[in-house]
Amino acid sequence: MAGPQTPQTLAHLRRARDLMDRDYAEPLDVPTMAAKALMSPAHFSREFKAAYGETPYAYLMTRRIERAMALLRNGTTVTDACTAVGATSLGSFSSTFTEIVGEPPSAYRARSHEAAEAMPLCVAKILTRPARYA
């Protein structure tokens, strides 16, 4: 088992995580993210999971679904939300959305979001953030 991660390793991982947070709608793959962290893809995947508790791909998909939820709350169609967050397949997007959120994107879009709209944006962002491993 590996020891604790160094501050330098964590800084490299944060650069890759920041890339995912910023460019979530772009086509990102593990080799691209690993290059940002100055690591090989396999080493990056292991270190990322050790630091953040999920794989880089799972983190990226959760960020994409989080952004899609905000779009859907604002009335964007499911297809447009799918495209806007960088998903290439509506079926895969819908399956992942359902897995993470607990309901299909069309049902999420159709229901009322008055509670989230009444909250300050900073609070709503925290409370509506999807959690893959809740």
Backbone as CSV, one residue per row, in Angstrom:
resi,resn,N_x,N_y,N_z,CA_x,CA_y,CA_z,C_x,C_y,C_z
1,MET,0.836,-1.179,0.000,0.000,0.000,0.000,0.886,1.250,0.000
2,ALA,0.509,2.241,-0.776,1.277,3.464,-0.891,1.100,4.323,0.353
3,GLY,2.110,5.135,0.598,2.054,6.046,1.737,1.236,7.280,1.398
4,PRO,1.229,8.247,2.309,0.473,9.470,2.064,1.017,10.217,0.841
5,GLN,0.155,10.945,0.197,0.547,11.681,-0.999,1.293,12.951,-0.608
6,THR,2.283,13.283,-1.403,3.078,14.477,-1.130,2.297,15.728,-1.534
7,PRO,2.660,16.860,-0.966,2.021,18.111,-1.386,2.180,18.363,-2.891
8,GLN,3.319,17.976,-3.440,3.547,18.163,-4.879,2.582,17.299,-5.705
9,THR,2.385,16.047,-5.297,1.443,15.165,-5.992,0.038,15.737,-5.924
10,LEU,-0.353,16.205,-4.752,-1.692,16.782,-4.589,-1.869,18.034,-5.444
11,ALA,-0.820,18.838,-5.570,-0.891,20.034,-6.414,-1.087,19.638,-7.878
12,HIS,-0.391,18.602,-8.325,-0.547,18.118,-9.708,-1.959,17.584,-9.930
13,LEU,-2.470,16.859,-8.960,-3.831,16.328,-9.075,-4.858,17.458,-9.117
14,ARG,-4.631,18.500,-8.340,-5.554,19.646,-8.356,-5.584,20.318,-9.719
15,ARG,-4.434,20.362,-10.395,-4.412,20.950,-11.739,-5.302,20.155,-12.684
16,ALA,-5.245,18.836,-12.588,-6.097,17.999,-13.436,-7.562,18.147,-13.046
17,ARG,-7.833,18.212,-11.754,-9.219,18.388,-11.306,-9.759,19.749,-11.740
18,ASP,-8.924,20.771,-11.674,-9.334,22.094,-12.145,-9.633,22.070,-13.641
19,LEU,-8.865,21.319,-14.400,-9.122,21.157,-15.830,-10.509,20.557,-16.048
20,MET,-10.848,19.533,-15.277,-12.163,18.901,-15.397,-13.277,19.867,-15.001
21,ASP,-13.059,20.628,-13.942,-14.066,21.593,-13.492,-14.289,22.694,-14.527
22,ARG,-13.224,23.125,-15.156,-13.296,24.229,-16.105,-13.734,23.788,-17.504
23,ASP,-13.192,22.671,-17.981,-13.408,22.231,-19.368,-14.260,20.970,-19.451
24,TYR,-15.208,20.815,-18.518,-16.031,19.605,-18.459,-16.755,19.311,-19.764
25,ALA,-17.069,20.320,-20.558,-17.819,20.112,-21.800,-16.918,19.711,-22.970
26,GLU,-15.623,19.768,-22.758,-14.674,19.375,-23.806,-14.442,17.873,-23.753
27,PRO,-14.004,17.300,-24.880,-13.667,15.867,-24.846,-12.402,15.654,-24.007
28,LEU,-12.561,15.120,-22.830,-11.431,14.855,-21.941,-11.307,13.355,-21.724
29,ASP,-10.080,12.869,-21.806,-9.839,11.461,-21.509,-8.738,11.380,-20.458
30,VAL,-8.550,10.191,-19.928,-7.576,10.024,-18.842,-6.167,10.423,-19.279
31,PRO,-5.694,10.060,-20.476,-4.355,10.510,-20.862,-4.204,12.040,-20.880
32,THR,-5.224,12.750,-21.312,-5.167,14.217,-21.321,-5.111,14.755,-19.896
33,MET,-5.952,14.205,-19.016,-5.956,14.649,-17.629,-4.638,14.293,-16.944
34,ALA,-4.116,13.104,-17.240,-2.860,12.664,-16.634,-1.704,13.563,-17.072
35,ALA,-1.719,13.977,-18.322,-0.668,14.876,-18.811,-0.693,16.192,-18.039
36,LYS,-1.873,16.685,-17.728,-1.999,17.923,-16.952,-1.414,17.745,-15.555
37,ALA,-1.516,16.526,-15.023,-0.986,16.223,-13.691,0.464,15.747,-13.739
38,LEU,1.050,15.726,-14.944,2.439,15.287,-15.142,2.666,13.857,-14.659
39,MET,1.707,12.976,-14.972,1.777,11.572,-14.558,1.383,10.674,-15.714
40,SER,1.757,9.409,-15.605,1.272,8.422,-16.573,-0.216,8.198,-16.301
41,PRO,-0.984,7.767,-17.301,-2.420,7.555,-17.078,-2.742,6.597,-15.927
42,ALA,-2.042,5.486,-15.846,-2.337,4.508,-14.783,-2.002,5.080,-13.409
43,HIS,-0.844,5.721,-13.300,-0.442,6.305,-12.012,-1.414,7.426,-11.620
44,PHE,-1.781,8.257,-12.589,-2.734,9.336,-12.339,-4.055,8.787,-11.814
45,SER,-4.578,7.755,-12.459,-5.860,7.177,-12.032,-5.790,6.677,-10.595
46,ARG,-4.707,5.985,-10.254,-4.547,5.473,-8.885,-4.444,6.613,-7.874
47,GLU,-3.612,7.604,-8.183,-3.406,8.728,-7.264,-4.680,9.576,-7.113
48,PHE,-5.395,9.785,-8.221,-6.623,10.570,-8.175,-7.653,9.883,-7.286
49,LYS,-7.808,8.585,-7.475,-8.788,7.847,-6.666,-8.389,7.866,-5.186
50,ALA,-7.101,7.739,-4.908,-6.637,7.781,-3.519,-6.902,9.150,-2.894
51,ALA,-6.744,10.209,-3.674,-6.917,11.564,-3.137,-8.375,11.973,-3.015
52,TYR,-9.198,11.611,-4.028,-10.566,12.137,-4.088,-11.660,11.086,-3.912
53,GLY,-11.289,9.829,-3.790,-12.271,8.793,-3.497,-13.082,8.305,-4.687
54,GLU,-12.768,8.776,-5.884,-13.438,8.305,-7.091,-12.473,8.419,-8.261
55,THR,-12.780,7.694,-9.307,-11.908,7.718,-10.479,-12.018,9.069,-11.185
56,PRO,-11.018,9.413,-11.990,-11.111,10.665,-12.741,-12.353,10.718,-13.631
57,TYR,-12.690,9.619,-14.278,-13.863,9.596,-15.155,-15.147,9.807,-14.347
58,ALA,-15.255,9.174,-13.189,-16.442,9.352,-12.346,-16.557,10.803,-11.890
59,TYR,-15.430,11.411,-11.531,-15.446,12.815,-11.120,-15.921,13.698,-12.267
60,LEU,-15.387,13.476,-13.456,-15.773,14.261,-14.631,-17.261,14.103,-14.932
61,MET,-17.763,12.883,-14.882,-19.182,12.662,-15.169,-20.071,13.314,-14.111
62,THR,-19.660,13.294,-12.861,-20.434,13.951,-11.818,-20.475,15.453,-12.056
63,ARG,-19.359,16.040,-12.454,-19.344,17.474,-12.783,-20.271,17.759,-13.956
64,ARG,-20.246,16.917,-14.978,-21.122,17.114,-16.139,-22.593,17.025,-15.735
65,ILE,-22.928,16.062,-14.904,-24.312,15.908,-14.466,-24.722,17.095,-13.605
66,GLU,-23.824,17.574,-12.765,-24.105,18.755,-11.944,-24.462,19.949,-12.829
67,ARG,-23.684,20.158,-13.885,-23.961,21.269,-14.795,-25.262,21.041,-15.549
68,ALA,-25.522,19.800,-15.936,-26.769,19.478,-16.637,-27.977,19.730,-15.741
69,MET,-27.869,19.416,-14.455,-28.973,19.667,-13.522,-29.329,21.149,-13.508
70,ALA,-28.317,22.009,-13.476,-28.570,23.452,-13.470,-29.264,23.877,-14.760
71,LEU,-28.824,23.352,-15.889,-29.460,23.679,-17.168,-30.908,23.211,-17.197
72,LEU,-31.143,21.997,-16.719,-32.503,21.452,-16.723,-33.424,22.242,-15.789
73,ARG,-32.901,22.690,-14.658,-33.713,23.509,-13.746,-34.133,24.815,-14.409
74,ASN,-33.312,25.274,-15.354,-33.612,26.524,-16.057,-34.416,26.308,-17.328
75,GLY,-34.897,25.080,-17.568,-35.785,24.820,-18.690,-35.133,24.338,-19.971
76,THR,-33.831,24.111,-19.964,-33.159,23.587,-21.146,-33.676,22.187,-21.444
77,THR,-33.783,21.840,-22.710,-34.235,20.493,-23.055,-33.160,19.481,-22.666
78,VAL,-33.565,18.235,-22.528,-32.625,17.180,-22.163,-31.549,17.039,-23.240
79,THR,-31.943,17.065,-24.490,-30.976,16.932,-25.590,-29.976,18.081,-25.574
80,ASP,-30.460,19.306,-25.377,-29.554,20.455,-25.348,-28.633,20.409,-24.130
81,ALA,-29.140,19.973,-22.992,-28.302,19.844,-21.795,-27.225,18.786,-22.019
82,CYS,-27.604,17.690,-22.629,-26.666,16.608,-22.939,-25.514,17.138,-23.789
83,THR,-25.863,17.843,-24.838,-24.851,18.397,-25.745,-24.003,19.462,-25.052
84,ALA,-24.639,20.309,-24.264,-23.940,21.419,-23.617,-22.878,20.965,-22.625
85,VAL,-23.068,19.812,-22.015,-22.098,19.341,-21.020,-21.061,18.397,-21.620
86,GLY,-21.112,18.201,-22.929,-20.077,17.405,-23.580,-20.362,15.928,-23.702
87,ALA,-21.563,15.495,-23.358,-21.909,14.077,-23.532,-22.142,13.822,-25.027
88,THR,-21.707,12.691,-25.490,-21.826,12.397,-26.913,-22.977,11.456,-27.237
89,SER,-23.552,10.838,-26.226,-24.656,9.906,-26.428,-25.785,10.252,-25.463
90,LEU,-26.951,10.520,-26.006,-28.103,10.849,-25.164,-28.463,9.676,-24.249
91,GLY,-28.357,8.455,-24.765,-28.669,7.278,-23.960,-27.724,7.119,-22.778
92,SER,-26.425,7.257,-23.022,-25.443,7.147,-21.936,-25.611,8.286,-20.939
93,PHE,-25.877,9.482,-21.460,-26.100,10.629,-20.590,-27.298,10.376,-19.678
94,SER,-28.398,9.915,-20.252,-29.611,9.671,-19.468,-29.381,8.580,-18.428
95,SER,-28.673,7.531,-18.803,-28.378,6.448,-17.850,-27.518,6.947,-16.696
96,THR,-26.477,7.702,-17.022,-25.590,8.221,-15.983,-26.325,9.216,-15.096
97,PHE,-27.125,10.080,-15.707,-27.913,11.054,-14.946,-28.818,10.324,-13.960
98,THR,-29.519,9.307,-14.448,-30.434,8.549,-13.593,-29.684,7.856,-12.456
99,GLU,-28.520,7.304,-12.762,-27.708,6.623,-11.745,-27.278,7.598,-10.647
100,ILE,-26.859,8.786,-11.029,-26.323,9.745,-10.062,-27.427,10.502,-9.329
101,VAL,-28.446,10.953,-10.068,-29.482,11.809,-9.489,-30.629,11.006,-8.885
102,GLY,-30.879,9.823,-9.444,-31.958,8.995,-8.915,-33.250,9.112,-9.687
103,GLU,-33.261,9.907,-10.730,-34.429,10.028,-11.602,-33.943,10.429,-12.991
104,PRO,-34.712,10.096,-14.021,-34.298,10.447,-15.383,-34.250,11.961,-15.573
105,PRO,-33.437,12.434,-16.515,-33.336,13.878,-16.723,-34.662,14.526,-17.107
106,SER,-35.500,13.834,-17.852,-36.794,14.409,-18.240,-37.689,14.609,-17.012
107,ALA,-37.662,13.658,-16.075,-38.446,13.794,-14.844,-37.879,14.909,-13.974
108,TYR,-36.555,14.997,-13.907,-35.914,16.058,-13.125,-36.297,17.428,-13.684
109,ARG,-36.264,17.549,-15.003,-36.606,18.812,-15.661,-38.066,19.183,-15.411
110,ALA,-38.953,18.193,-15.414,-40.396,18.442,-15.323,-40.849,18.853,-13.919
111,ARG,-40.138,18.410,-12.887,-40.628,18.717,-11.539,-40.234,20.123,-11.110
112,SER,-40.894,20.596,-10.068,-40.670,21.942,-9.556,-39.315,22.034,-8.854
113,HIS,-38.671,23.156,-9.038,-37.385,23.424,-8.375,-37.460,24.731,-7.598
114,GLU,-38.658,25.030,-7.088,-38.870,26.284,-6.370,-37.956,26.421,-5.156
115,ALA,-37.722,25.328,-4.452,-36.883,25.396,-3.252,-35.467,25.842,-3.609
116,ALA,-34.904,25.257,-4.666,-33.546,25.629,-5.078,-33.508,27.069,-5.577
117,GLU,-34.559,27.498,-6.243,-34.617,28.865,-6.764,-34.745,29.887,-5.648
118,ALA,-35.319,29.506,-4.509,-35.515,30.431,-3.397,-34.252,30.607,-2.555
119,MET,-33.301,29.702,-2.693,-32.076,29.753,-1.894,-31.052,30.681,-2.538
120,PRO,-30.147,31.216,-1.725,-29.008,31.914,-2.322,-28.242,30.930,-3.203
121,LEU,-27.691,31.414,-4.300,-27.027,30.551,-5.275,-25.930,29.698,-4.650
122,CYS,-25.155,30.274,-3.726,-24.055,29.518,-3.120,-24.576,28.341,-2.301
123,VAL,-25.712,28.506,-1.650,-26.310,27.421,-0.866,-26.939,26.391,-1.792
124,ALA,-27.657,26.854,-2.806,-28.295,25.936,-3.755,-27.257,25.067,-4.452
125,LYS,-26.121,25.644,-4.787,-25.069,24.883,-5.472,-24.573,23.729,-4.596
126,ILE,-24.438,23.979,-3.322,-23.978,22.930,-2.399,-25.056,21.867,-2.213
127,LEU,-26.287,22.297,-1.984,-27.361,21.354,-1.675,-27.848,20.563,-2.890
128,THR,-27.656,21.094,-4.085,-28.120,20.364,-5.283,-26.994,19.590,-5.960
129,ARG,-25.795,19.652,-5.419,-24.662,18.933,-6.017,-24.913,17.429,-5.930
130,PRO,-24.813,16.754,-7.056,-25.043,15.301,-7.030,-23.895,14.587,-6.327
131,ALA,-24.220,13.515,-5.656,-23.220,12.710,-4.973,-23.327,11.282,-5.467
132,ARG,-22.316,10.843,-6.156,-22.315,9.496,-6.716,-22.278,8.448,-5.615
133,TYR,-21.577,8.759,-4.533,-21.397,7.778,-3.461,-22.026,8.290,-2.177
134,ALA,-23.314,8.523,-2.208,-23.977,9.069,-1.022,-24.373,7.983,-0.062
